[in-house]
């Protein structure tokens, strides 16, 4: 049967409307990708949504989850006096359409404000504003947080169709994407600002400490007998306390998280620019950014704590905290935390199924110092170095074989590498403390021993730690 002109025109109108609504949603997502102000984006969303039906008025109320109150953020189609009256209304069952929807976390349809009990307190206000029907959909984020409500008003009593219900749900979901992106971006920016602030505030303190270290270096170089050599070792521990190595770990994690979040935002922008963005991808992207922000906050807090106790730490005098360490898991943690430091270098680790009782922080210092020494000194001028760590247990001893394929250590320098303040660095930035601290941690804290083993390529160390201690 041939399609009538009326049916043909109706179908054309339907697809034209669908196209305009889709263009409106894409426009909103492009504003999100450009990080435009939240209020501007939501007002645009309401304006584009009203294309669906010229008789409806759209509004977005934002929920203050602490005070449990609603506040207009996008209500340009409603009278100013009406918006002011709703500003600060506490949510609850029976508190209008939006107050009830936000409280119950489910859709509320009021077809006739004149007769519905939810509007008994606000009926006169609504009639004065010229509205007689209000459908409200809660705006709920991926983790269940209610951001607010998306409402559709009509000037006459009106019941929704199935198509209307699908539309209000779709509009609320798009609003949730806008709120989620804004919230996660604010958290990411705050985390970045906190990192910059923390580093800047500590610069003066670190410069002062560096001056103290240089002064100590000059004083220690005047001592040559064995008793003074022991005293130098103790002074080294008190002054540095492994500070530079400890703080590199949380800061490295934070930088990794920030870099990953930045890549994700670029990917999101590319999807929007090419109109290839799906809601599933958006929600996954938002969830990943939230996880990265939480990870970043944890790393920054760790860095802040390390800075606060910088001058109090002494690796040989503090109380040892013994814990159970599964060596395979511990090595995996080290590799993950040093991803930024390693860059294009390779770190291979092999370890038997070994569980020990030891101070985790001490072991962390030892591995970090050795790996950093390989990267900074052994791989200087080399883009792809290789570090190999093998760990086995023999009887009551833990035997660690550490080796790299770097530049190695000359015979004339090999006898002094564990001395405090001795360095072969050519850039003048190294204080020559890493291997000295490592040796002291192994000898004093773990009652073990470390020795340099002759190797045709790079450097190799053998570390033996008695498990009974």
N, C-alpha and C positions, 0 to 999 in steps of 0.2 A: 504494500500500500504506500502510495506516494505521501511524503511528509507535507502537511499543510503549511501555508505561509506563516500562520500563527505559531505552529509548533517549531518551525525553523527559526523564527525570530526569538522564540523563547530559549531555544538551545544556544543560539549565538549570544544572547544576553547572559546566560549562565556561564559560558566559558569566558566571556569578556570579564565578568565579575571575578571568576576564579583567578584569571590572569592578573587582574589588578591587585587582588589580595596577596597573591604570591609575590608580586613586585614589592608590595608594601612590607612583607615579612623580610625579604632580602635586603631592603633598604635599612630596616632596623638592625639586622645582623651586621651590615657594613658599618653602621654607626658604632656598634659594639666593638668591632675589630679596630676601629679608629680611636677607641677609648674616649668617646665623647661623653659629656656629663650625663649622669644617671637620669636626672629629671628631664633633660632634653630628649633622651632616648625613649623614656616611658611616655612622654607626651606625644611623641611621633608615633609610637606604637598605638596609642588610643586613637589618634587621628586616622591612621591607616586602617584600623579595625572598623571604624565607623563607615568605611566604604561598603561593608557587608549589608548595612541597612541604614538608609539616610535618616530614619526616624529614631534611631537609638543614640544614647549618650553613654560614653565609656568613661570609666574612672579607675585609677589605681590608688589604693591606700597602702601605706607602708606600716608594718608592725614593728613596734619597739618591743623586742622580746624580753627586755629587762623590766620595763614598766607595764607590759602587756596592754599597750594602748595603740590605737590606729591614728595615722597622720596622712592627710592628702599629699600626694607627690605628683600626680598627673590627673588633674580634674578640670581642664580648661573649658570643657563644655558645660560645666555646672556653675550655678551662680556663686559668687564669692562668699556671700553670707552663709550659704549652705556648707561650703567647704570649711569655713572658719568654725561653724558649729560642730562639725564632725571631728575637728582637730583635737586629739587627746582623748577620744572616747575609749573607755576600757572595754575590752572584748569580754564576751560571756554569752551563755545560752539565752536566746530571746532578745539580744541587743541588735535589733535591725537585721538586715541581710548580711552585711559585711562583718559585723561584730560576732554574729553567730557562726558564720563560715570560718573565720579565723580561729575561733575557740574550738569548734568541733572538728576542724580540719576536713570539712566536706562541703560540697556544693549546697547552697540554699537558694531556692526559687520562691520568690514572693510575686504572685501574679497580680494581686490587688492590694496595694498598701492601705487602702481605706478599711479593709476588713481583717487583715492579718494581725495576729497577736504580737508578732515580733516587732511590729512598727507602732504599737499603741503609744509609746513614749515620743516617737519622732514623726508621727503622722502629720501633724500640723506643719512642721518644718518642711516635710517632703512636698506637701500640697502647695505650700507657699513657693517652693522651688519649681513647681510645675511638673513633678514626676509622680506616677501612680503605680509603677511596677519596677521591681529591682531584682535582678538575678546576680548572685555573687559566687565566684569560684575562688577557693583559697590558692595562693601562689606558694607552692611547696618545692623546696630544693631537693637535690639528690639524696641528702642525708636526713631528710624528714623535717628540716627547719622550715617554719612558716615565715615567708618574707612579707606577706601582706595579702591583699585580695584584689581580684580583677572583677569589676562590676559593670553590668549593662542596665541602664535605666530606659524606661519608656514613659511618654507623657500620658498614655492611656493604659488601663489594665490590659495585661497581655500574658498569655501562656506560651512557653517555648515549644518549638518543634524539635524533632530529633536532630535536624540539621543545626538548629540554634544551640543545642546542648554540646554538639561536637565543636562548634565554633568557639564557644566560651571556654571550653577545656583547652583547645589549641592556643587561644590567646593567653590563658594563664600559664601554660607551659612555656610559651615564648617569653613571657614576663619573668619566669623563674630563671631562664637562661641569662637574661639581662642582669638580674640581681646576683646570680651566682658568679658571673664574670666580674662584676663590679666588686663584689666582696673579696674574691680571690686575688684580683689585681691589687686591691688596697693592702691585703695582707702581704703580698709579695713585695710591694714598694716599701712597706713598713719594715720588713725583714732586711731589705737592702740598705735602708737608711740606718737601721740599728747596727748593721755590720760596719758601715762607713763611720758612724759616730763612735763606735767602740774603738776602732783602729786609730782614728784621729785623736781621741782623748788620751790614748796611751802613748802617742809618739814621744811626747816630752819625757815621760817616765822611762821609756826604752832608751832614749838618747842618754839620759842620766846614767842608766845602768851600763850602757856601752862604755861611757866614760870611766865608770868604776872598773869595768873589766880591763880596759886599756891600762889603767893605772896599776891594777893588780898584776897584769902581764909584765909591766916594767919592773915591778918589785920582785916578782917571782924569778925573772930571768937573772937576778943577781945572786940567786942561791944555787949552790952546786953540790953540797954534800947530801948524803942519803936521808938524814933526818929532815932537812929542809925540803927534799923532794916529796916526802910523805906529807908534810905540812901543805905543800902546794896542791897536792891531790885533794886534801880536805877543803882547802880554800876554793878550789874549783867547784866542788860540789855545792858549797854554800852559796857561791855567787850565781852560778848558772841554773842549777837544780833541774837541768833538762828542760828549761822553759821553752826555748825556741823549738825543740822537737815536739813537745807536748802540744803546743798551740797550733802547729802546722796541721795536725790531724783534724780537729773540728773546723778550722778555717778551710782546709782542703775539701771537706765534705760540703760546707756551705757553698763554696765556689762551684762544685759539681752540680749541686741542686739548682743554683741560680742559672748555670749554663743550660741545664736540661729544661728548666722552665722557659727560658728565652727561646730555645729551639721550638718548644711546643707552641708558644705564642706566634712565632713566625709561620709555623705550619698551619695554625688556625687562620691567620691572615691570608695565606695563600688559598686555602679552601674557600674562604669568603669571596676573594677576588675572582675566583674561577666559577662561582656559583655551584661548587661541589660539596657544600657543607650540609651534613645531615645532623638531625637532632641527636642521634646516638653518638656520633663523633664528638659533638659539642659537649654532651654530658660526660663522656669518657675523658675528654680533654680537661674539663673543669675538675673532675675527680682527681686526675693526675696532678694538676697544679696545686690542689689542696694538700695532697700527700707531700709534695715537694716543699710546700711552705711549712708544714709541720716538721718535716725533716730538717729544714733550714733553721727553724726556731730552736730546735734541740741542739744543733751544732753551735749556734751563736751563744746559747746559754752556757754551753760547755766552755767556749772560748772566754766568755766573761768571767766564769768561775776561776779559770786558770790564771787570768790576769790579776784577779783579786788576791790570790794566794801566792803570787809570783815570788815575793820576797820571804815567804814563810817555808817554802818547800825545801827539804834537804833529804836527798835520796838515801843517805846513810844514817840519818838520825831519826827520821819519822818512823812511826810504828808500822811494821809490816802487816798488811792485810792479806791473809792467805785465803785463796778461793780455789774451787775445783775448775780446772781448765781442760777442755777437750781440744787438743792441739790442732786437729784438722779444722775445726770451726774457728779457732783463734787465728790460724794462718789465713783463712778466707776473709776474716774481718780486716786483717792488715792489708791484704791485696785490694779490697774494696776501698778502704779509707785513703790509700796512697795512689788512687787512679790518676789524680791531677798531677802529682809529683812525678809519676812514672812516665806520663805522656806516651811517647812511641816506644819506650823501652819495655822489654818483656821481663816478667817475673814468674818463674816456674817454681812450684813448691811440691815436694813429695814427702809424705809423712805416714808412718804406720798409725794404726788405731791406738793412740796413746792418750791417757788421761792422767794429769798430774795435779799435785797440790802446790801452788806457788803464788807469788804476788804478780798479778796480771800486769800492773802498771810497770813493774820492773822489766818483765819480758818485752812489753811494748817498746820501752825505751831502747832496749838492746837491738831488736830487729829494725826499728826505725832508723837508729843511728847508722847501722851497717848499710842499709839500703840507700839512705841519703848520701853517705860517703861514696858509695859506688857511682851514684848519679852525678854528684857535684864534681868529684875528682877523677874517678875512673873513666867516666863517659864524657869528659869534657871534650867538646868538638865532635862527638859521636852521636848520631841520631837514633840508632837502634841497638842499644846495649842489651845484654842478656844476663840476668841474675838467676842462679839456681840454688835452691835451699833444700837439703835432704835431712830428715830427722828420723833417727831410730832410737830404740831403747835397748840397751845391753845391760842385763842384770839390774842394778839399782842406779844406773847412770843414763842421762839423756845426752845423746851425742848429736850435735848439730854440725853439718858440713855446709859452709857458706862459700860460694865462689861466683865471680863475675868474669866477663871477657873484656874488661876495660884495659887501661894503660898499665896496670900493675904497679908494683913498688920496687924501686931499685934496691940493690943489696946494701948500699951505704945508708939508706934511710930506714931499712926494715927493722933495725934495732931500736929505733926511737919512736915508732908510730904510736905507741901507747903512752908516751910521755904527755903530760898536760902542756898545752900551749904550743906544741910542736905541730907545724903545718907546712905543706909544700905548695899551698895555694898561691897562684900567680896573680890573682885579682885583688888580693889584699883584704878580702871580705871575710874570710874564714878565721876563726879564733883558735882553731886547732884543739877543740875540746871534745869532739864527737867520739873518737876512738878511746880517748882517755876516760871519759865518763862510762863508755861501754865496758871497758876493762875493769873499772872500779865497781860497777854494778855486778858484773859476773863474779869477781873475786870476793867482794865484801858482802853484798846482799844475798847472792845465791851460793856462796862458798864454792864456786866452780873455778874454771880456768879457761883462758882463750890463748891460742897461739897462731902465729902466721905460718902457714904451710907453703913450702916452695911449690910454685906452679909455673908451667911454661907459658901460660896465657892468663892475663888478668891477675886477680888477687884471690887467695883462698884462706879461709879461717876455719879452725877446728875449735868448737866450743864443747866443753864437757861439764855437765851440771849434775851433781849428786842429788838423786831424788829423795834420799833419806833426810836431807837437810831442809 
